[in-house]
Amino acid sequence: MTLNPGLCSVTLRSRSIDEVVAIAADAGLAGIEWGGDVHVPEAAAAARAKAACAEAQLRIFSLGSYYRAGTFGEFEPVLDVASALGAPRVRIWAGSVEPHEADAGTWDAVVEDTRRIAALAAGRGVDLAFEFHNRSLTATVDGTLELLDRVDRPNVGTYWQPAVGVSDTEALDALRSLLGRLMGIHCFSWWPHGERLPLDARSALWEGVLETARGSERDLDVMLEFVADDLPENLLRDAATLRGWLG
């Protein structure tokens, strides 16, 4: 299997498509997850991002959408953007409440809607990956596994990122539990809460993450996100760190 170093375009939210591509290429990264809220909100912008990536020999990793399963909204427009972008995967969100706050109706709605959009995505050859994040049913490992078990669709999996404030041991345990369902990793160093640090400030965590991820049966994209002060030079530094670990 291969671990592919990449970038979430929202890391450079204030930069244009061409600037994001140029910085990612300078950083020696392999591909980009494009944010659907700022860089590729519609198909025309997605087509521009696809062309710019092709010229720079960067892959399209995914479309980072903000669709929340359980809302039963229009999903075809999201897939239209993904198609124009050439994205093999769309990131989605699992509702808007955490597992312990969700009643049976909330769970049922998220499951039903995810199955609905998974069928639409499968028709276009696209996978769906839940964001592993607070304020959603995928805020915890148990919630994520329960949701994936109930949805039970081959093109639906999850991302992973270290939960804010948890120890390295807890974070790695979570990753191991999700490894068989994993479709990608969002990569950043926050500690002890939302303070953004250089990636190598948590080297023990991230070297453990990469070692664990190599046990996956599929290739995985490891996407840099949330660099200190949103500065390109800090992205370049963290990209060099990540590429060094990947060898």
CORHU-V510204 format. One record per residue. PHI is phi in degrees with one decimal (none if undefined). PSI is psi in radians with two decimals (none if undefined). NEAR is the number of other C-alpha atoms within 10 Angstrom. Layout:
PHI,PSI,NEAR + PHI,PSI,NEAR
//
This chain:
none,2.85,11 + -127.7,2.41,13 + -101.3,2.10,19 + -103.1,2.05,19 + -75.9,2.33,23 + -149.3,-2.89,30 + -142.0,2.41,29 + -85.7,2.17,25 + -62.0,-0.44,27 + -66.9,-0.25,22 + -60.6,-0.53,22 + -116.0,0.93,23 + -55.3,-0.63,15 + -83.9,-0.06,13 + -95.7,2.69,16 + -74.9,2.94,14 + -55.0,-0.85,22 + -63.3,-0.65,15 + -67.7,-0.73,14 + -59.9,-0.79,26 + -62.6,-0.78,26 + -62.7,-0.73,15 + -68.2,-0.74,18 + -62.0,-0.71,25 + -66.0,-0.76,19 + -61.0,-0.55,12 + -78.9,-0.10,21 + 74.6,0.44,15 + -84.6,2.88,25 + -96.5,-0.42,22 + -171.0,3.14,25 + -136.9,2.40,30 + -94.0,2.07,24 + -91.3,2.24,31 + -73.7,2.20,22 + -76.8,-0.19,24 + -89.9,-0.50,13 + -120.5,-0.80,17 + -92.2,-0.68,22 + -131.3,1.13,25 + -74.1,-0.29,17 + -146.1,3.00,18 + -64.6,-0.62,18 + -63.7,-0.76,13 + -65.3,-0.66,18 + -62.8,-0.69,26 + -64.4,-0.65,18 + -65.3,-0.74,17 + -64.1,-0.71,25 + -60.7,-0.80,24 + -65.1,-0.73,17 + -64.4,-0.70,18 + -65.9,-0.72,24 + -61.7,-0.73,13 + -64.6,-0.61,10 + -89.7,0.05,17 + 59.2,0.73,14 + -108.7,2.50,21 + -84.3,2.69,18 + -89.5,1.96,22 + -79.0,-0.80,26 + -174.0,2.94,27 + -103.4,2.11,30 + -87.3,1.51,27 + -85.0,2.93,23 + -117.7,0.45,15 + -70.0,2.30,20 + -107.1,1.96,19 + -59.9,2.42,25 + 108.4,-0.22,20 + -89.6,-0.29,15 + 54.5,0.71,15 + -83.5,3.10,12 + -71.1,2.13,10 + -105.8,-0.32,15 + -57.7,-0.70,12 + -60.9,-0.60,13 + -64.0,-0.76,20 + -69.2,-0.53,22 + -62.4,-0.73,15 + -65.4,-0.77,23 + -60.1,-0.70,29 + -66.1,-0.77,20 + -63.6,-0.57,19 + -78.7,-0.43,26 + 77.7,0.54,20 + -84.9,2.26,24 + -81.7,-0.13,17 + -149.0,2.55,26 + -122.7,2.24,26 + -81.2,2.32,26 + -129.7,3.02,22 + -118.8,2.55,25 + -96.3,1.37,30 + 68.9,-2.75,24 + -138.6,0.23,21 + -131.1,2.76,17 + -82.6,2.81,17 + -53.6,-0.72,22 + -71.5,-0.25,10 + -96.6,-0.20,11 + -89.5,2.31,15 + -87.8,3.08,10 + -60.2,-0.65,7 + -64.2,-0.65,10 + -65.8,-0.82,18 + -58.2,-0.82,19 + -61.1,-0.70,16 + -65.8,-0.76,16 + -65.6,-0.73,24 + -63.4,-0.86,21 + -62.1,-0.78,17 + -67.7,-0.67,20 + -63.4,-0.73,30 + -61.6,-0.70,19 + -61.3,-0.89,15 + -74.4,-0.45,20 + -64.5,-0.66,21 + -65.9,-0.74,17 + -62.1,-0.76,15 + -65.5,-0.72,23 + -60.7,-0.59,15 + -63.9,-0.31,9 + -110.5,0.13,14 + 71.7,0.55,13 + -114.9,2.41,21 + -90.9,2.79,21 + -120.8,2.40,26 + -130.0,2.17,23 + -71.5,2.47,28 + -71.7,2.29,26 + -90.2,1.71,25 + -156.8,2.66,21 + -66.3,2.94,16 + 57.8,0.67,16 + -158.1,2.92,23 + -67.7,-0.25,31 + -100.6,0.57,28 + -75.7,-0.36,20 + -129.6,2.82,19 + -62.1,-0.83,18 + -61.4,-0.73,15 + -63.5,-0.73,18 + -63.8,-0.81,25 + -66.1,-0.69,18 + -62.5,-0.77,16 + -63.7,-0.81,22 + -64.0,-0.66,20 + -64.4,-0.71,11 + -73.7,-0.66,16 + -67.5,-0.85,20 + 52.5,0.99,14 + -126.7,2.38,16 + -66.7,-0.35,12 + -100.2,0.32,17 + -121.3,2.18,27 + -141.6,-2.69,25 + -141.8,2.72,24 + -89.2,3.00,26 + -139.9,2.54,25 + -150.3,2.74,21 + -68.7,2.20,24 + -63.2,2.54,18 + -65.8,2.26,16 + 85.6,-0.03,13 + -90.6,2.73,13 + -71.2,2.88,14 + -57.6,-0.75,18 + -61.3,-0.80,12 + -64.1,-0.73,12 + -63.0,-0.76,19 + -69.1,-0.62,20 + -61.3,-0.72,15 + -62.6,-0.78,18 + -60.6,-0.79,23 + -60.2,-0.68,17 + -67.2,-0.50,13 + -98.9,-0.05,20 + -56.7,-0.69,22 + -70.4,-0.24,15 + -111.8,0.10,22 + -79.8,2.39,23 + -118.9,-0.17,25 + 176.4,2.88,28 + -129.5,2.29,27 + -95.1,2.23,19 + -117.1,2.03,25 + -163.1,2.81,23 + -119.0,1.85,27 + -113.7,2.40,21 + -169.8,2.42,15 + -83.4,-0.26,12 + -124.6,-1.86,11 + -98.7,0.27,11 + -74.8,2.16,10 + -85.1,2.16,17 + -117.4,2.84,19 + -56.5,2.58,18 + -55.7,-0.70,25 + -74.7,-0.05,17 + -68.0,-0.34,14 + -121.6,0.87,15 + -61.7,-0.65,16 + -61.3,-0.73,11 + -62.8,-0.93,19 + -72.7,-0.57,21 + -67.1,-0.60,15 + -67.7,-0.67,15 + -60.1,-0.85,21 + -66.6,-0.67,16 + -62.5,-0.76,13 + -65.5,-0.77,15 + -62.1,-0.51,25 + -64.8,-0.22,15 + -83.8,-0.01,13 + -70.2,2.67,19 + -87.1,-0.08,13 + -125.4,2.77,17 + -65.1,2.56,16 + -130.6,2.45,20 + -91.4,2.26,24 + -111.0,1.85,28 + -109.4,2.04,26 + -64.8,2.45,26 + -151.3,2.60,21 + 61.0,0.98,24 + -76.2,2.78,25 + -58.3,2.25,20 + 60.6,0.22,12 + 58.2,0.46,16 + -92.1,2.36,12 + -56.1,-0.65,19 + -65.2,-0.54,14 + -75.0,-0.55,17 + -64.2,-0.77,25 + -59.8,-0.71,19 + -63.6,-0.85,15 + -67.3,-0.60,24 + -64.3,-0.71,24 + -63.4,-0.69,17 + -62.0,-0.86,16 + -61.6,-0.79,24 + -64.3,-0.61,16 + -63.4,-0.73,9 + -66.7,-0.63,14 + -75.2,-0.32,14 + 74.9,none,6
//
